Amino acid sequence: MVKVIISILFFVNCMFGASATDFFDFSSESFKEDIESAKSDGKQGIMIFFGMEDCPFCHKMKKTVLNQPDVIKYYKDNFASYEVDVNGDIKISDFDGKPTSHKLLALKHNVRATPVIAFFDTDGNKIFTRTGYSSKEEFMLLGDFIATKKYQTLNFSKYKREKLEK
């Protein structure tokens, strides 16, 4: 049923245009619950986009990458994706179920600049982070790098180089 809904949303986005808000999933405000949902939906894990209102590179990614229908579809198929405002006071629960806020979650994960793209496995363990703007091609490679578990044997630079040489 979820796949049918995602397919319909993908079709509507193709017809009428997508926005970065279509990219992000709606959080239960408990990452512990979100990880359980991701697990039961067969996702590879969770991707968190740490950003802030005054970040020009965050806005650039939202306008040129995260609004692309093929990017949205790929990430929806493989990950539960959420946005966290590094300056935000929104109350949430972390992967352990402990109360926190967007701001404190960002500090816990050493977010010092934005955007930061962080991937977590289905047990809530951080497996990879990338700081800075990513082009559409690089962001898609990053998703594939995580979804295919290449991060377990390669660093992203080497993986990217190998993929681009083909």
Buried (B, 14 or more C-beta within 10 A) or exposed (E): EEEEEBEEBBEEBEEEEBEBEBBBBEBEEBBBEBBBBBBEBEBBBBBBBBBBEEBEBBBBBBEBBBBBBEBBBBBBBBBBBBBBBBBBEEEBBBBEEEEBBBBBBBEEBEBEEBBBBBBBBBEBEBBBBBBEBBEBEBBBBBBBBBBEEBBEEEEBEEBBEEBEEE
